[in-house]
Amino acid sequence: MKKSEIRACLKAQRNITAYELISTKKDSRELFYVLDHLEINRAVKVNSDVIRVYVADGKTTGTSTVTVTAADDSKTLARKLKNAVKQAKAARNRYYPLAEKTVNIRKLSKKKADLNEVAMKVAEAVLKADVYENGWINSTEIFVSAVRKEFVNSNGTDHITDGFKIEVECIPTWSSGKEEFELYKFYESDRLDCDQITKEINEILNLAKARSEAKTLKQVKLPKDIKVLVKNDMLETIIGNLVYDISYRNVYMKENHYNKGDKVSDNPFTVTLKPSVSGCAASALYDDNGIVLKARPVIKDGIVKANHGDQRFGYYLGEKKISGKLPVTELKAEGSTYEKEKHLIIENFSAPQLEENSGYWGGEVRLARYFDGKKYIPLTGFSIAGQIYDDLKKVEFSKEQTLMSSYKGPKYMIFKGIKIS
């Protein structure tokens, strides 16, 4: 359906007090490799329209979501909207309004990227790292997408933005002669950086080699209170939990551990939430309520300075300037000199875990590297466990930096006193 037809249907429903319409047009090129052979090269185009319907009476607000399909016309959409109104009336919350109207965003690409050309460059960068006799990439999936998003609501907000994303999934494998060892790599970015892709694929191949050579704790004795370094998924999990803890939603629900003015850590690190950072695929200029996003410092010198979050809970807390849902976390801290000390780098968890209420974090380690003062020794088959709210009090950070989907900052978080078993 055309946007004008959808809007006409919405205006015809008198019981709808407000609405948000989110439209997405996604044009993708998908490559699927088995070893170094291209099996599938597929072009995919997907359009979607999602309507969020609001029914409010000044005391309560109810909401429901409608998905518009290619088969819909004015009659079928009208029926869906009537059902959505019923659902919204049946599930009401304390009243909250739509986000206030701001300057409408227009960010459209001047040139249309050749997605197939970009995808082939990504593939070339991946295969450039596939040079080892006993190691190889079993399979690779590459997705290159150009995405146009439109946001319209009933108070006059009207945003249109173009976005770009590269995703790579691959299975690196290493043979020890008797057994093959596999790891998993996921890479995501909003920019093409072939050198970085090659570097990261080369790194994961070498980690697959380390996995094939890994020893157990029965074979290697670790010092007590050794520094433990975590990265990638676990780092993102810990940072994500910390940021979520000081959100409007957690504060309003009284599920937060930290309030404004509380000290998170004796290490004076700073956390700033941002709408976008080059290289972070989660970047966005506005959130799904249409709020135009601006950077917000939330932790300074290890102390909580501000809360953040969505329209609903920000309104409940009486926030004058609601931040919106900021997608990227940037962390800055003085770098530790761990390199000369004995330390343990956790390269890969089977499944990283963090329980936000109790603070338990850890999991089974699939691969780690122990630096004994002279060389790194790969280890496997053990677990680590800690209490994150205690461990953050003395956390340190590496000088090395990294970029992930929603994070920019030190590559490693460094802890002491972690239980290893």
FIDRENVO-507574 format. One record per residue (C-alpha): residue number from 1; residue in three letters; x, y, z. Coordinates in Angstrom, 2 decimals, decimal comma, always signed. Layout:
! FIDRENVO-507574
{dovo NUM; ALA; {X; Y; Z}}
...
END
This chain:
! FIDRENVO-507574
{dovo 1; MET; {+0,00; +0,00; +0,00}}
{dovo 2; LYS; {+1,06; +3,58; -0,62}}
{dovo 3; LYS; {+1,86; +5,75; +2,40}}
{dovo 4; SER; {-0,99; +8,09; +1,48}}
{dovo 5; GLU; {-3,44; +5,16; +1,57}}
{dovo 6; ILE; {-2,14; +3,99; +4,95}}
{dovo 7; ARG; {-2,44; +7,49; +6,40}}
{dovo 8; ALA; {-5,98; +7,81; +5,04}}
{dovo 9; CYS; {-6,92; +4,56; +6,80}}
{dovo 10; LEU; {-5,40; +5,79; +10,05}}
{dovo 11; LYS; {-7,26; +9,12; +9,90}}
{dovo 12; ALA; {-10,53; +7,27; +9,24}}
{dovo 13; GLN; {-10,23; +5,37; +12,54}}
{dovo 14; ARG; {-11,69; +7,84; +15,03}}
{dovo 15; ASN; {-10,79; +5,69; +18,06}}
{dovo 16; ILE; {-7,07; +5,99; +17,32}}
{dovo 17; THR; {-5,73; +8,95; +19,29}}
{dovo 18; ALA; {-2,18; +8,76; +17,92}}
{dovo 19; TYR; {-0,02; +6,62; +15,69}}
{dovo 20; GLU; {+3,54; +5,96; +14,52}}
{dovo 21; LEU; {+4,32; +4,55; +11,08}}
{dovo 22; ILE; {+7,74; +2,95; +10,52}}
{dovo 23; SER; {+8,59; +2,02; +6,92}}
{dovo 24; THR; {+11,70; +0,15; +5,84}}
{dovo 25; LYS; {+13,06; -0,54; +2,36}}
{dovo 26; LYS; {+15,99; -2,95; +2,38}}
{dovo 27; ASP; {+18,04; -3,78; -0,70}}
{dovo 28; SER; {+20,61; -6,54; -0,06}}
{dovo 29; ARG; {+23,21; -8,64; -1,79}}
{dovo 30; GLU; {+23,87; -12,02; -0,16}}
{dovo 31; LEU; {+26,86; -14,25; -0,89}}
{dovo 32; PHE; {+27,21; -17,81; +0,41}}
{dovo 33; TYR; {+30,58; -19,57; +0,19}}
{dovo 34; VAL; {+31,53; -23,19; +0,90}}
{dovo 35; LEU; {+35,29; -23,12; +1,48}}
{dovo 36; ASP; {+36,47; -20,62; -1,17}}
{dovo 37; HIS; {+33,76; -21,47; -3,68}}
{dovo 38; LEU; {+30,83; -19,09; -4,22}}
{dovo 39; GLU; {+27,66; -21,22; -4,08}}
{dovo 40; ILE; {+24,97; -18,52; -4,08}}
{dovo 41; ASN; {+24,90; -14,85; -5,11}}
{dovo 42; ARG; {+21,45; -13,51; -4,31}}
{dovo 43; ALA; {+19,79; -10,11; -4,54}}
{dovo 44; VAL; {+17,00; -9,52; -2,05}}
{dovo 45; LYS; {+14,60; -6,59; -1,68}}
{dovo 46; VAL; {+12,29; -6,36; +1,33}}
{dovo 47; ASN; {+9,78; -3,60; +2,12}}
{dovo 48; SER; {+7,91; -3,42; +5,42}}
{dovo 49; ASP; {+5,41; -1,06; +7,04}}
{dovo 50; VAL; {+4,68; -1,29; +10,76}}
{dovo 51; ILE; {+2,05; +0,84; +12,50}}
{dovo 52; ARG; {+2,03; +1,46; +16,24}}
{dovo 53; VAL; {-1,51; +2,42; +17,30}}
{dovo 54; TYR; {-2,19; +4,43; +20,48}}
{dovo 55; VAL; {-5,47; +4,79; +22,39}}
{dovo 56; ALA; {-5,23; +7,33; +25,21}}
{dovo 57; ASP; {-7,72; +9,09; +27,48}}
{dovo 58; GLY; {-5,47; +11,35; +29,56}}
{dovo 59; LYS; {-5,13; +8,82; +32,38}}
{dovo 60; THR; {-4,08; +5,70; +30,48}}
{dovo 61; THR; {-2,40; +4,81; +27,21}}
{dovo 62; GLY; {-2,87; +1,54; +25,36}}
{dovo 63; THR; {-0,84; +0,48; +22,35}}
{dovo 64; SER; {-0,85; -2,25; +19,73}}
{dovo 65; THR; {+1,16; -3,01; +16,60}}
{dovo 66; VAL; {-0,06; -3,70; +13,07}}
{dovo 67; THR; {+2,07; -5,08; +10,23}}
{dovo 68; VAL; {+1,00; -4,05; +6,74}}
{dovo 69; THR; {+1,57; -6,78; +4,16}}
{dovo 70; ALA; {+1,68; -6,73; +0,35}}
{dovo 71; ALA; {-1,77; -8,38; +0,33}}
{dovo 72; ASP; {-3,43; -5,57; +2,29}}
{dovo 73; ASP; {-5,77; -2,99; +0,85}}
{dovo 74; SER; {-7,87; -0,30; +2,52}}
{dovo 75; LYS; {-10,52; -2,79; +3,67}}
{dovo 76; THR; {-8,15; -5,36; +5,21}}
{dovo 77; LEU; {-6,05; -2,64; +6,86}}
{dovo 78; ALA; {-9,20; -1,06; +8,32}}
{dovo 79; ARG; {-10,09; -4,42; +9,92}}
{dovo 80; LYS; {-6,56; -4,78; +11,32}}
{dovo 81; LEU; {-6,70; -1,28; +12,78}}
{dovo 82; LYS; {-10,08; -1,94; +14,45}}
{dovo 83; ASN; {-8,65; -5,08; +16,06}}
{dovo 84; ALA; {-5,57; -3,13; +17,13}}
{dovo 85; VAL; {-7,78; -0,56; +18,86}}
{dovo 86; LYS; {-9,52; -3,36; +20,80}}
{dovo 87; GLN; {-6,16; -4,81; +21,84}}
{dovo 88; ALA; {-4,87; -1,38; +22,86}}
{dovo 89; LYS; {-7,93; -0,73; +25,01}}
{dovo 90; ALA; {-7,48; -4,11; +26,72}}
{dovo 91; ALA; {-3,81; -3,53; +27,62}}
{dovo 92; ARG; {-3,46; -0,05; +29,10}}
{dovo 93; ASN; {-0,59; +1,52; +30,99}}
{dovo 94; ARG; {-0,24; +4,77; +32,85}}
{dovo 95; TYR; {-0,69; +7,66; +30,40}}
{dovo 96; TYR; {+2,21; +8,86; +28,29}}
{dovo 97; PRO; {+2,16; +10,95; +25,07}}
{dovo 98; LEU; {+4,03; +10,68; +21,79}}
{dovo 99; ALA; {+7,48; +12,21; +21,69}}
{dovo 100; GLU; {+7,49; +15,96; +21,11}}
{dovo 101; LYS; {+7,94; +17,08; +17,52}}
{dovo 102; THR; {+11,46; +18,19; +16,61}}
{dovo 103; VAL; {+13,24; +19,19; +13,41}}
{dovo 104; ASN; {+12,61; +16,50; +10,81}}
{dovo 105; ILE; {+15,68; +14,57; +9,67}}
{dovo 106; ARG; {+16,56; +14,15; +6,02}}
{dovo 107; LYS; {+19,71; +12,13; +5,37}}
{dovo 108; LEU; {+19,67; +10,59; +1,91}}
{dovo 109; SER; {+22,59; +9,10; -0,01}}
{dovo 110; LYS; {+23,69; +11,08; -3,05}}
{dovo 111; LYS; {+25,10; +7,99; -4,75}}
{dovo 112; LYS; {+23,64; +4,50; -4,86}}
{dovo 113; ALA; {+26,27; +1,91; -3,93}}
{dovo 114; ASP; {+26,84; -1,10; -6,18}}
{dovo 115; LEU; {+26,00; -3,73; -3,55}}
{dovo 116; ASN; {+27,35; -6,61; -5,61}}
{dovo 117; GLU; {+30,68; -4,82; -6,05}}
{dovo 118; VAL; {+30,90; -4,11; -2,32}}
{dovo 119; ALA; {+29,98; -7,71; -1,45}}
{dovo 120; MET; {+32,69; -9,07; -3,75}}
{dovo 121; LYS; {+35,25; -6,76; -2,11}}
{dovo 122; VAL; {+34,20; -8,09; +1,29}}
{dovo 123; ALA; {+34,56; -11,67; +0,03}}
{dovo 124; GLU; {+38,02; -10,88; -1,34}}
{dovo 125; ALA; {+39,04; -9,43; +2,04}}
{dovo 126; VAL; {+37,79; -12,56; +3,85}}
{dovo 127; LEU; {+39,53; -15,00; +1,50}}
{dovo 128; LYS; {+42,76; -12,98; +1,65}}
{dovo 129; ALA; {+43,21; -14,34; +5,19}}
{dovo 130; ASP; {+42,57; -17,94; +4,10}}
{dovo 131; VAL; {+46,24; -18,84; +3,50}}
{dovo 132; TYR; {+47,06; -21,56; +6,03}}
{dovo 133; GLU; {+47,92; -25,17; +5,25}}
{dovo 134; ASN; {+46,12; -26,68; +8,24}}
{dovo 135; GLY; {+43,50; -23,99; +8,71}}
{dovo 136; TRP; {+40,70; -22,81; +6,47}}
{dovo 137; ILE; {+37,32; -21,12; +6,39}}
{dovo 138; ASN; {+34,65; -23,81; +6,17}}
{dovo 139; SER; {+31,82; -21,51; +5,19}}
{dovo 140; THR; {+31,19; -17,79; +4,81}}
{dovo 141; GLU; {+28,00; -15,76; +4,55}}
{dovo 142; ILE; {+28,17; -12,12; +3,49}}
{dovo 143; PHE; {+25,29; -9,65; +3,63}}
{dovo 144; VAL; {+25,61; -6,12; +2,26}}
{dovo 145; SER; {+22,51; -3,95; +2,70}}
{dovo 146; ALA; {+21,31; -0,49; +1,82}}
{dovo 147; VAL; {+18,40; +0,48; +4,06}}
{dovo 148; ARG; {+16,03; +3,42; +3,79}}
{dovo 149; LYS; {+13,95; +4,09; +6,90}}
{dovo 150; GLU; {+11,00; +6,44; +7,19}}
{dovo 151; PHE; {+9,28; +7,47; +10,42}}
{dovo 152; VAL; {+6,00; +9,36; +10,52}}
{dovo 153; ASN; {+3,70; +10,02; +13,46}}
{dovo 154; SER; {+0,44; +11,83; +14,02}}
{dovo 155; ASN; {+2,04; +14,91; +15,60}}
{dovo 156; GLY; {+3,93; +15,84; +12,41}}
{dovo 157; THR; {+7,29; +14,12; +12,90}}
{dovo 158; ASP; {+8,61; +12,94; +9,53}}
{dovo 159; HIS; {+12,12; +11,45; +9,26}}
{dovo 160; ILE; {+13,84; +9,78; +6,29}}
{dovo 161; THR; {+17,35; +8,28; +6,48}}
{dovo 162; ASP; {+19,55; +6,02; +4,37}}
{dovo 163; GLY; {+21,80; +3,47; +6,02}}
{dovo 164; PHE; {+24,41; +0,91; +5,03}}
{dovo 165; LYS; {+25,49; -2,32; +6,71}}
{dovo 166; ILE; {+27,99; -5,12; +6,14}}
{dovo 167; GLU; {+27,62; -8,43; +7,95}}
{dovo 168; VAL; {+29,98; -11,39; +7,73}}
{dovo 169; GLU; {+29,54; -14,81; +9,34}}
{dovo 170; CYS; {+32,18; -17,48; +8,94}}
{dovo 171; ILE; {+33,29; -20,79; +10,44}}
{dovo 172; PRO; {+37,10; -20,96; +10,75}}
{dovo 173; THR; {+38,47; -24,49; +11,13}}
{dovo 174; TRP; {+41,85; -25,87; +12,11}}
{dovo 175; SER; {+43,07; -29,45; +11,83}}
{dovo 176; SER; {+45,44; -30,96; +14,38}}
{dovo 177; GLY; {+45,84; -34,04; +12,19}}
{dovo 178; LYS; {+43,49; -36,23; +14,20}}
{dovo 179; GLU; {+40,71; -33,75; +14,95}}
{dovo 180; GLU; {+39,21; -30,60; +13,49}}
{dovo 181; PHE; {+38,39; -27,59; +15,68}}
{dovo 182; GLU; {+35,83; -24,95; +14,72}}
{dovo 183; LEU; {+35,16; -21,45; +15,99}}
{dovo 184; TYR; {+32,59; -18,85; +14,94}}
{dovo 185; LYS; {+33,11; -15,29; +13,74}}
{dovo 186; PHE; {+30,53; -12,55; +13,25}}
{dovo 187; TYR; {+31,61; -9,17; +11,91}}
{dovo 188; GLU; {+29,32; -6,18; +11,49}}
{dovo 189; SER; {+29,98; -2,61; +10,39}}
{dovo 190; ASP; {+28,38; +0,38; +8,69}}
{dovo 191; ARG; {+31,47; +1,04; +6,53}}
{dovo 192; LEU; {+33,68; -0,91; +4,16}}
{dovo 193; ASP; {+37,13; -1,53; +5,69}}
{dovo 194; CYS; {+38,75; -4,39; +3,79}}
{dovo 195; ASP; {+41,98; -4,32; +5,82}}
{dovo 196; GLN; {+40,04; -4,62; +9,08}}
{dovo 197; ILE; {+37,99; -7,54; +7,74}}
{dovo 198; THR; {+41,16; -9,40; +6,68}}
{dovo 199; LYS; {+42,76; -8,66; +10,06}}
{dovo 200; GLU; {+39,79; -10,02; +12,03}}
{dovo 201; ILE; {+39,44; -13,17; +9,90}}
{dovo 202; ASN; {+43,17; -13,82; +10,22}}
{dovo 203; GLU; {+42,88; -13,40; +13,99}}
{dovo 204; ILE; {+40,01; -15,90; +14,31}}
{dovo 205; LEU; {+41,87; -18,44; +12,15}}
{dovo 206; ASN; {+44,85; -18,21; +14,47}}
{dovo 207; LEU; {+42,54; -18,62; +17,44}}
{dovo 208; ALA; {+41,19; -21,79; +15,82}}
{dovo 209; LYS; {+44,80; -22,98; +15,66}}
{dovo 210; ALA; {+45,24; -22,10; +19,35}}
{dovo 211; ARG; {+42,08; -24,09; +20,13}}
{dovo 212; SER; {+43,60; -27,15; +18,45}}
{dovo 213; GLU; {+46,65; -26,82; +20,72}}
{dovo 214; ALA; {+44,79; -25,92; +23,92}}
{dovo 215; LYS; {+45,71; -27,48; +27,26}}
{dovo 216; THR; {+43,55; -27,93; +30,38}}
{dovo 217; LEU; {+43,92; -26,56; +33,91}}
{dovo 218; LYS; {+45,24; -29,98; +34,97}}
{dovo 219; GLN; {+48,21; -29,40; +32,67}}
{dovo 220; VAL; {+48,77; -25,72; +33,50}}
{dovo 221; LYS; {+48,70; -24,20; +36,97}}
{dovo 222; LEU; {+47,41; -20,64; +37,08}}
{dovo 223; PRO; {+48,58; -18,14; +39,74}}
{dovo 224; LYS; {+46,04; -17,00; +42,33}}
{dovo 225; ASP; {+44,30; -13,66; +41,67}}
{dovo 226; ILE; {+45,51; -13,61; +38,09}}
{dovo 227; LYS; {+44,21; -10,76; +35,96}}
{dovo 228; VAL; {+41,39; -11,95; +33,72}}
{dovo 229; LEU; {+40,70; -10,09; +30,46}}
{dovo 230; VAL; {+37,34; -10,32; +28,66}}
{dovo 231; LYS; {+36,44; -9,02; +25,20}}
{dovo 232; ASN; {+33,86; -9,18; +22,41}}
{dovo 233; ASP; {+30,50; -10,70; +23,47}}
{dovo 234; MET; {+31,24; -10,70; +27,19}}
{dovo 235; LEU; {+32,51; -7,12; +27,17}}
{dovo 236; GLU; {+29,42; -6,00; +25,24}}
{dovo 237; THR; {+27,20; -7,94; +27,68}}
{dovo 238; ILE; {+28,76; -6,29; +30,74}}
{dovo 239; ILE; {+28,66; -2,79; +29,27}}
{dovo 240; GLY; {+25,10; -3,36; +28,02}}
{dovo 241; ASN; {+23,98; -4,43; +31,50}}
{dovo 242; LEU; {+25,60; -1,37; +33,10}}
{dovo 243; VAL; {+23,96; +1,00; +30,63}}
{dovo 244; TYR; {+20,57; -0,73; +30,99}}
{dovo 245; ASP; {+20,82; -0,54; +34,79}}
{dovo 246; ILE; {+20,73; +3,28; +34,72}}
{dovo 247; SER; {+17,94; +3,52; +32,13}}
{dovo 248; TYR; {+14,66; +5,32; +32,83}}
{dovo 249; ARG; {+12,86; +1,98; +32,73}}
{dovo 250; ASN; {+15,02; +0,36; +35,42}}
{dovo 251; VAL; {+14,92; +3,43; +37,65}}
{dovo 252; TYR; {+11,13; +3,74; +37,36}}
{dovo 253; MET; {+10,63; +0,01; +38,06}}
{dovo 254; LYS; {+13,10; +0,25; +40,98}}
{dovo 255; GLU; {+15,19; -2,54; +39,49}}
{dovo 256; ASN; {+18,38; -0,48; +39,24}}
{dovo 257; HIS; {+21,52; -1,00; +41,30}}
{dovo 258; TYR; {+22,88; +2,51; +40,67}}
{dovo 259; ASN; {+21,31; +5,94; +41,18}}
{dovo 260; LYS; {+22,62; +9,35; +40,13}}
{dovo 261; GLY; {+25,67; +10,17; +42,23}}
{dovo 262; ASP; {+26,54; +6,53; +42,95}}
{dovo 263; LYS; {+30,10; +5,41; +42,36}}
{dovo 264; VAL; {+30,30; +2,44; +39,99}}
{dovo 265; SER; {+34,07; +2,12; +40,12}}
{dovo 266; ASP; {+37,16; +3,53; +41,78}}
{dovo 267; ASN; {+38,64; +3,57; +38,27}}
{dovo 268; PRO; {+37,52; +6,92; +36,78}}
{dovo 269; PHE; {+36,13; +5,72; +33,45}}
{dovo 270; THR; {+33,61; +7,70; +31,42}}
{dovo 271; VAL; {+30,60; +6,40; +29,45}}
{dovo 272; THR; {+28,88; +8,50; +26,79}}
{dovo 273; LEU; {+25,84; +7,25; +24,89}}
{dovo 274; LYS; {+25,83; +8,36; +21,27}}
{dovo 275; PRO; {+23,50; +8,17; +18,28}}
{dovo 276; SER; {+26,22; +7,16; +15,85}}
{dovo 277; VAL; {+29,89; +6,28; +15,62}}
{dovo 278; SER; {+31,54; +5,43; +12,30}}
{dovo 279; GLY; {+32,04; +1,67; +12,18}}
{dovo 280; CYS; {+29,24; +0,87; +14,65}}
{dovo 281; ALA; {+26,42; -0,82; +12,75}}
{dovo 282; ALA; {+23,80; +0,02; +15,40}}
{dovo 283; SER; {+24,17; +3,76; +14,73}}
{dovo 284; ALA; {+20,94; +5,74; +14,25}}
{dovo 285; LEU; {+19,95; +9,42; +14,14}}
{dovo 286; TYR; {+16,55; +8,88; +15,80}}
{dovo 287; ASP; {+14,94; +6,13; +17,84}}
{dovo 288; ASP; {+11,78; +4,12; +17,18}}
{dovo 289; ASN; {+9,61; +6,83; +18,79}}
{dovo 290; GLY; {+11,06; +9,45; +16,45}}
{dovo 291; ILE; {+13,18; +11,21; +19,09}}
{dovo 292; VAL; {+16,18; +12,93; +17,49}}
{dovo 293; LEU; {+19,21; +11,57; +19,32}}
{dovo 294; LYS; {+22,05; +13,58; +20,84}}
{dovo 295; ALA; {+25,09; +12,36; +22,77}}
{dovo 296; ARG; {+24,54; +12,02; +26,52}}
{dovo 297; PRO; {+27,31; +11,45; +29,13}}
{dovo 298; VAL; {+25,86; +9,04; +31,70}}
{dovo 299; ILE; {+28,95; +8,07; +33,74}}
{dovo 300; LYS; {+31,84; +10,41; +34,47}}
{dovo 301; ASP; {+34,93; +9,48; +36,49}}
{dovo 302; GLY; {+33,20; +6,26; +37,53}}
{dovo 303; ILE; {+30,13; +8,08; +38,95}}
{dovo 304; VAL; {+26,59; +7,95; +37,52}}
{dovo 305; LYS; {+25,63; +11,39; +36,22}}
{dovo 306; ALA; {+22,45; +10,86; +34,18}}
{dovo 307; ASN; {+19,77; +8,40; +33,17}}
{dovo 308; HIS; {+18,53; +7,72; +29,66}}
{dovo 309; GLY; {+15,93; +5,82; +27,70}}
{dovo 310; ASP; {+12,65; +5,82; +25,83}}
{dovo 311; GLN; {+9,72; +8,20; +25,68}}
{dovo 312; ARG; {+7,37; +6,28; +27,96}}
{dovo 313; PHE; {+9,58; +5,84; +31,03}}
{dovo 314; GLY; {+11,30; +9,21; +30,57}}
{dovo 315; TYR; {+7,84; +10,83; +30,74}}
{dovo 316; TYR; {+6,97; +8,82; +33,86}}
{dovo 317; LEU; {+10,11; +10,11; +35,59}}
{dovo 318; GLY; {+9,34; +13,70; +34,61}}
{dovo 319; GLU; {+12,49; +14,12; +32,51}}
{dovo 320; LYS; {+12,57; +17,54; +30,83}}
{dovo 321; LYS; {+14,81; +16,36; +27,97}}
{dovo 322; ILE; {+14,15; +12,72; +27,22}}
{dovo 323; SER; {+17,24; +11,22; +25,63}}
{dovo 324; GLY; {+15,58; +8,56; +23,49}}
{dovo 325; LYS; {+17,12; +5,12; +23,03}}
{dovo 326; LEU; {+20,75; +5,86; +22,18}}
{dovo 327; PRO; {+22,27; +2,88; +20,35}}
{dovo 328; VAL; {+26,05; +3,30; +20,76}}
{dovo 329; THR; {+28,14; +3,28; +23,94}}
{dovo 330; GLU; {+31,53; +4,98; +23,94}}
{dovo 331; LEU; {+33,81; +4,26; +26,91}}
{dovo 332; LYS; {+37,00; +6,08; +27,76}}
{dovo 333; ALA; {+39,50; +5,11; +30,46}}
{dovo 334; GLU; {+43,18; +5,15; +31,24}}
{dovo 335; GLY; {+44,86; +2,06; +29,80}}
{dovo 336; SER; {+46,32; -0,63; +32,07}}
{dovo 337; THR; {+49,85; -2,01; +31,69}}
{dovo 338; TYR; {+48,80; -5,64; +32,00}}
{dovo 339; GLU; {+51,05; -6,85; +29,17}}
{dovo 340; LYS; {+54,15; -7,43; +31,32}}
{dovo 341; GLU; {+52,24; -9,30; +34,06}}
{dovo 342; LYS; {+50,90; -12,81; +33,99}}
{dovo 343; HIS; {+47,33; -12,67; +32,74}}
{dovo 344; LEU; {+44,52; -14,72; +31,22}}
{dovo 345; ILE; {+42,64; -13,56; +28,09}}
{dovo 346; ILE; {+39,22; -15,16; +27,62}}
{dovo 347; GLU; {+38,92; -15,36; +23,85}}
{dovo 348; ASN; {+35,72; -17,32; +23,48}}
{dovo 349; PHE; {+32,86; -18,41; +25,75}}
{dovo 350; SER; {+30,48; -21,23; +24,89}}
{dovo 351; ALA; {+27,74; -18,82; +26,01}}
{dovo 352; PRO; {+28,54; -15,67; +28,01}}
{dovo 353; GLN; {+26,17; -15,19; +30,95}}
{dovo 354; LEU; {+25,18; -12,25; +33,15}}
{dovo 355; GLU; {+22,25; -12,23; +35,56}}
{dovo 356; GLU; {+21,32; -8,59; +36,16}}
{dovo 357; ASN; {+19,57; -9,05; +39,52}}
{dovo 358; SER; {+22,17; -11,18; +41,31}}
{dovo 359; GLY; {+25,12; -9,81; +39,36}}
{dovo 360; TYR; {+26,48; -13,27; +38,53}}
{dovo 361; TRP; {+28,55; -13,31; +35,38}}
{dovo 362; GLY; {+30,79; -15,81; +33,66}}
{dovo 363; GLY; {+30,37; -19,08; +31,83}}
{dovo 364; GLU; {+32,16; -22,00; +30,27}}
{dovo 365; VAL; {+35,33; -20,99; +28,45}}
{dovo 366; ARG; {+35,85; -22,49; +25,03}}
{dovo 367; LEU; {+39,24; -20,85; +24,49}}
{dovo 368; ALA; {+41,56; -18,71; +26,57}}
{dovo 369; ARG; {+45,21; -17,68; +26,34}}
{dovo 370; TYR; {+47,41; -17,65; +29,45}}
{dovo 371; PHE; {+50,48; -15,42; +29,44}}
{dovo 372; ASP; {+53,02; -17,01; +31,79}}
{dovo 373; GLY; {+55,45; -14,09; +31,64}}
{dovo 374; LYS; {+57,20; -15,29; +28,50}}
{dovo 375; LYS; {+54,66; -16,78; +26,10}}
{dovo 376; TYR; {+50,95; -17,41; +25,59}}
{dovo 377; ILE; {+49,57; -20,89; +26,32}}
{dovo 378; PRO; {+46,10; -21,74; +24,92}}
{dovo 379; LEU; {+43,65; -23,22; +27,47}}
{dovo 380; THR; {+40,19; -24,77; +27,28}}
{dovo 381; GLY; {+37,64; -26,71; +29,34}}
{dovo 382; PHE; {+37,11; -24,50; +32,40}}
{dovo 383; SER; {+34,71; -21,88; +33,72}}
{dovo 384; ILE; {+34,96; -18,44; +35,29}}
{dovo 385; ALA; {+32,50; -16,73; +37,63}}
{dovo 386; GLY; {+32,24; -13,35; +39,29}}
{dovo 387; GLN; {+29,88; -10,79; +40,84}}
{dovo 388; ILE; {+29,75; -7,93; +38,38}}
{dovo 389; TYR; {+28,70; -5,14; +40,76}}
{dovo 390; ASP; {+31,65; -5,99; +43,03}}
{dovo 391; ASP; {+34,06; -6,63; +40,18}}
{dovo 392; LEU; {+33,32; -3,29; +38,49}}
{dovo 393; LYS; {+34,63; -1,46; +41,57}}
{dovo 394; LYS; {+38,20; -2,36; +40,64}}
{dovo 395; VAL; {+37,88; -2,90; +36,89}}
{dovo 396; GLU; {+40,71; -1,84; +34,59}}
{dovo 397; PHE; {+40,80; -1,33; +30,84}}
{dovo 398; SER; {+43,30; -2,00; +28,07}}
{dovo 399; LYS; {+45,06; +0,60; +25,96}}
{dovo 400; GLU; {+44,01; -1,31; +22,81}}
{dovo 401; GLN; {+40,75; -0,08; +21,33}}
{dovo 402; THR; {+37,96; -1,85; +19,46}}
{dovo 403; LEU; {+34,75; -1,19; +17,54}}
{dovo 404; MET; {+31,69; -3,40; +17,76}}
{dovo 405; SER; {+28,10; -3,06; +16,62}}
{dovo 406; SER; {+27,09; -0,84; +19,55}}
{dovo 407; TYR; {+30,38; -0,14; +21,35}}
{dovo 408; LYS; {+33,54; +1,90; +20,94}}
{dovo 409; GLY; {+36,25; +1,77; +23,56}}
{dovo 410; PRO; {+38,92; -0,41; +25,18}}
{dovo 411; LYS; {+39,27; -3,87; +23,67}}
{dovo 412; TYR; {+39,57; -5,58; +27,06}}
{dovo 413; MET; {+37,95; -5,22; +30,49}}
{dovo 414; ILE; {+40,39; -6,46; +33,13}}
{dovo 415; PHE; {+39,32; -8,07; +36,43}}
{dovo 416; LYS; {+41,03; -9,57; +39,46}}
{dovo 417; GLY; {+39,71; -12,05; +42,00}}
{dovo 418; ILE; {+37,61; -13,98; +39,46}}
{dovo 419; LYS; {+36,80; -17,59; +40,35}}
{dovo 420; ILE; {+38,36; -20,04; +37,92}}
{dovo 421; SER; {+37,39; -23,72; +38,01}}
END
